[in-house]
């Protein structure tokens, strides 16, 4: 596919904002996937290209959190391996589902994600006793990894919420270790979808450059101020992008009514 310069510039701007939000609280895919689809990119290619730009941006943020001492690689090595397996399975599964189904399904998931961000309880900054052990974290990581490979938006927030509520981590440490888990899911998704031939490499790399800049900004803001305050933005943006997708009369979801 070929894109006009202004379209690429717009997608890079979206990737920058998404990277900032991703580093703070996760959910940047709520912006980039609908933006890619709104420019005419087929759903599976949109998911694949989003994985590429997100993987590079997330790697940048993960490194920043690791340098600041907020990533526990020893504790999360097995959960990270589980996310890789789950994401590879999800990314493989999604390639065998029709584009029409995905076009109709994405707005529904966006609505659910918006409700999640709106209604989820606040997350504490203080470390607490973990409610699940290593095996529990591995199973949770496997399930969320599959979701990330299959669809993706909100994965970072799911990981962060799980690490705070069940893993006992404070918010900033949870965000930092979420970057490690998210990096492995993105890597698995990129490999699976690249093998499937769905990647738009040049567009993905252009968006990745902007996403890295956004992730660096978001990581530094998260380390300094914590990740609170981002959720209202995600709710508003997911609602706006849902309206954008549903405003297209050709969207297959309208054939259901």
C-alpha positions as CSV (number, residue, x, y, z in Angstrom):
1,X,0.0,0.0,0.0
2,X,1.1,3.6,-0.7
3,X,0.2,6.5,1.6
4,X,0.3,10.3,1.1
5,X,2.8,12.2,3.1
6,X,0.1,13.9,5.2
7,X,-1.4,10.5,6.0
8,X,2.0,9.2,7.2
9,X,2.5,12.4,9.2
10,X,-0.9,12.0,10.8
11,X,-0.2,8.4,11.7
12,X,3.1,9.3,13.2
13,X,1.4,12.0,15.4
14,X,-1.1,9.4,16.6
15,X,1.8,7.0,17.3
16,X,3.6,9.6,19.4
17,X,0.5,10.2,21.5
18,X,-0.1,6.5,21.7
19,X,3.5,5.9,22.8
20,X,3.1,8.5,25.6
21,X,-0.1,6.9,26.9
22,X,1.3,3.4,26.5
23,X,4.3,4.2,28.7
24,X,2.0,5.8,31.4
25,X,-0.8,3.3,31.6
26,X,-1.1,1.2,28.5
27,X,-3.9,1.3,25.9
28,X,-2.1,3.1,23.1
29,X,-3.5,0.6,20.6
30,X,-6.9,2.2,21.2
31,X,-5.5,5.1,19.2
32,X,-3.2,3.5,16.6
33,X,-5.3,0.5,15.4
34,X,-8.5,2.6,14.6
35,X,-6.3,5.3,13.1
36,X,-4.7,2.7,10.7
37,X,-8.0,1.3,9.8
38,X,-9.5,4.7,9.2
39,X,-6.8,5.3,6.5
40,X,-7.9,2.2,4.7
41,X,-5.4,-0.4,6.1
42,X,-7.1,-3.9,6.3
43,X,-7.8,-5.0,9.8
44,X,-5.1,-7.8,10.0
45,X,-2.4,-5.5,8.5
46,X,-3.4,-2.8,10.9
47,X,-2.9,-5.2,13.8
48,X,0.4,-6.3,12.4
49,X,1.8,-2.8,11.7
50,X,0.6,-1.7,15.1
51,X,2.6,-4.6,16.7
52,X,5.7,-3.5,14.9
53,X,5.6,0.2,15.9
54,X,4.5,-0.7,19.4
55,X,7.2,-3.3,19.9
56,X,10.0,-0.8,19.1
57,X,8.4,1.9,21.3
58,X,7.8,-0.5,24.2
59,X,11.4,-1.7,24.0
60,X,12.5,1.9,24.4
61,X,10.3,2.4,27.5
62,X,11.3,-0.9,29.0
63,X,14.9,0.1,28.8
64,X,14.2,3.4,30.5
65,X,12.2,1.7,33.4
66,X,15.0,-1.0,33.7
67,X,17.7,1.7,34.1
68,X,15.6,3.3,36.8
69,X,15.4,0.0,38.7
70,X,11.6,-0.6,38.1
71,X,11.9,-3.9,36.1
72,X,12.4,-7.2,37.9
73,X,13.7,-9.5,35.1
74,X,14.3,-12.5,37.5
75,X,10.8,-12.5,38.9
76,X,9.1,-12.0,35.6
77,X,11.1,-14.2,33.3
78,X,8.6,-17.1,33.3
79,X,5.5,-14.8,33.0
80,X,7.3,-13.1,30.0
81,X,7.8,-16.5,28.4
82,X,4.1,-17.3,28.9
83,X,3.1,-14.0,27.3
84,X,5.2,-14.8,24.3
85,X,3.5,-18.2,23.9
86,X,0.1,-16.7,24.4
87,X,0.7,-13.8,22.0
88,X,2.0,-16.1,19.3
89,X,-1.1,-18.3,19.6
90,X,-3.4,-15.2,19.4
91,X,-1.5,-13.6,16.5
92,X,-1.7,-16.9,14.6
93,X,-5.4,-17.3,15.4
94,X,-6.4,-13.8,14.2
95,X,-5.0,-14.5,10.7
96,X,-7.6,-17.1,10.1
97,X,-10.6,-14.9,11.0
98,X,-12.3,-13.0,8.2
99,X,-11.6,-9.2,7.8
100,X,-15.4,-8.6,7.9
101,X,-15.6,-10.1,11.4
102,X,-12.7,-8.1,12.6
103,X,-14.1,-4.8,11.2
104,X,-17.3,-5.4,13.0
105,X,-15.6,-6.7,16.2
106,X,-13.1,-3.9,16.7
107,X,-15.7,-1.2,17.6
108,X,-17.3,-3.6,20.1
109,X,-14.0,-4.2,21.8
110,X,-13.2,-0.5,21.8
111,X,-16.5,0.1,23.7
112,X,-15.6,-2.6,26.2
113,X,-12.2,-1.1,26.6
114,X,-13.6,2.4,27.2
115,X,-16.0,1.0,29.9
116,X,-13.0,-0.8,31.5
117,X,-11.0,2.4,31.8
118,X,-14.0,4.3,33.0
119,X,-15.1,1.8,35.7
120,X,-11.9,0.0,36.8
121,X,-11.0,0.8,40.5
122,X,-8.0,3.2,41.2
123,X,-4.6,1.6,41.6
124,X,-2.4,2.1,44.6
125,X,1.2,3.3,44.5
126,X,2.2,1.2,47.6
127,X,3.6,-2.4,47.3
128,X,1.4,-5.0,49.0
129,X,1.4,-8.7,49.7
130,X,0.9,-10.6,46.4
131,X,-2.4,-12.5,46.1
132,X,-1.1,-15.0,43.6
133,X,2.2,-16.9,43.3
134,X,4.5,-17.4,40.3
135,X,2.2,-20.1,38.8
136,X,-0.7,-17.7,39.0
137,X,1.2,-14.9,37.3
138,X,2.2,-17.3,34.5
139,X,-1.4,-18.2,33.8
140,X,-2.5,-14.6,33.9
141,X,0.3,-13.6,31.5
142,X,-0.6,-16.5,29.1
143,X,-4.2,-15.3,28.9
144,X,-3.5,-11.6,28.5
145,X,-0.7,-12.5,26.0
146,X,-3.3,-14.4,23.9
147,X,-5.6,-11.4,24.0
148,X,-2.7,-9.1,22.9
149,X,-1.8,-11.3,20.0
150,X,-5.4,-11.5,18.9
151,X,-6.4,-7.8,19.3
152,X,-4.2,-5.8,21.7
153,X,-5.6,-2.5,22.8
154,X,-5.7,-2.1,26.5
155,X,-3.2,-5.0,27.1
156,X,-0.8,-2.7,29.0
157,X,-3.6,-1.6,31.3
158,X,-4.7,-5.2,31.9
159,X,-1.1,-6.2,32.8
160,X,-0.7,-3.2,35.1
161,X,-4.0,-3.8,36.9
162,X,-3.1,-7.5,37.3
163,X,0.4,-6.7,38.7
164,X,-1.1,-4.2,41.2
165,X,-4.2,-6.1,42.3
166,X,-2.8,-9.6,42.2
167,X,1.0,-9.3,42.1
168,X,1.2,-6.8,44.9
169,X,3.4,-4.2,43.0
170,X,3.2,-0.5,43.4
171,X,1.9,1.4,40.4
172,X,5.3,2.6,38.9
173,X,6.9,-0.9,39.4
174,X,3.8,-2.5,37.9
175,X,4.0,-0.2,34.8
176,X,7.8,-0.9,34.5
177,X,7.3,-4.7,34.5
178,X,4.3,-4.4,32.2
179,X,6.7,-3.0,29.6
180,X,8.7,-6.2,29.8
181,X,5.6,-8.4,29.4
182,X,4.2,-6.2,26.7
183,X,7.6,-6.3,24.8
184,X,7.4,-10.1,24.6
185,X,3.8,-10.1,23.4
186,X,4.6,-7.6,20.7
187,X,7.7,-9.6,19.6
188,X,5.6,-12.7,19.3
189,X,2.9,-10.9,17.4
190,X,5.4,-9.3,15.0
191,X,7.0,-12.7,14.2
192,X,3.7,-14.4,13.6
193,X,2.3,-11.7,11.4
194,X,5.5,-11.1,9.5
195,X,5.5,-14.8,8.6
196,X,1.9,-14.4,7.5
197,X,2.9,-11.6,5.2
198,X,0.6,-8.9,6.7
199,X,3.2,-6.4,7.8
200,X,3.5,-2.8,6.3
201,X,7.1,-2.4,7.1
202,X,7.9,1.1,6.0
203,X,4.8,2.6,7.6
204,X,5.4,0.6,10.8
205,X,9.0,1.8,11.0
206,X,7.9,5.5,10.5
207,X,5.3,5.2,13.2
208,X,7.9,3.4,15.4
209,X,10.2,6.4,15.4
210,X,7.4,8.6,16.7
211,X,6.3,5.9,19.1
212,X,9.8,5.7,20.6
213,X,9.7,9.5,21.3
214,X,6.3,9.2,22.9
215,X,7.3,6.2,25.0
216,X,10.4,8.1,26.3
217,X,8.2,11.0,27.3
218,X,5.6,8.8,29.0
219,X,8.2,6.7,30.8
220,X,9.8,9.7,32.3
221,X,6.5,11.1,33.3
222,X,5.4,7.8,34.9
223,X,8.7,7.5,36.8
224,X,8.4,11.0,38.1
225,X,4.6,11.4,38.6
226,X,3.0,7.9,38.4
227,X,0.5,6.8,35.8
228,X,-2.7,8.3,37.2
229,X,-4.7,10.8,35.2
230,X,-4.4,9.1,31.8
231,X,-7.5,7.0,32.0
232,X,-10.0,9.9,31.2
233,X,-8.0,10.6,28.1
234,X,-8.3,6.9,27.0
235,X,-12.0,6.9,27.7
236,X,-12.6,10.0,25.5
237,X,-10.3,8.8,22.7
238,X,-11.7,5.3,22.6
239,X,-15.2,6.8,22.4
240,X,-14.2,9.2,19.6
241,X,-12.5,6.5,17.5
242,X,-15.4,4.1,18.0
243,X,-17.7,6.8,16.6
244,X,-15.3,7.3,13.7
245,X,-15.4,3.6,12.8
246,X,-19.1,3.2,13.3
247,X,-19.8,6.2,11.2
248,X,-18.7,4.3,8.1
249,X,-21.9,2.8,6.6
250,X,-19.8,0.1,5.0
251,X,-18.8,-1.3,8.4
252,X,-20.0,-5.0,8.4
253,X,-21.5,-4.5,11.9
254,X,-24.5,-2.7,10.3
255,X,-25.4,-5.9,8.4
256,X,-26.3,-7.4,11.8
257,X,-29.2,-5.0,12.3
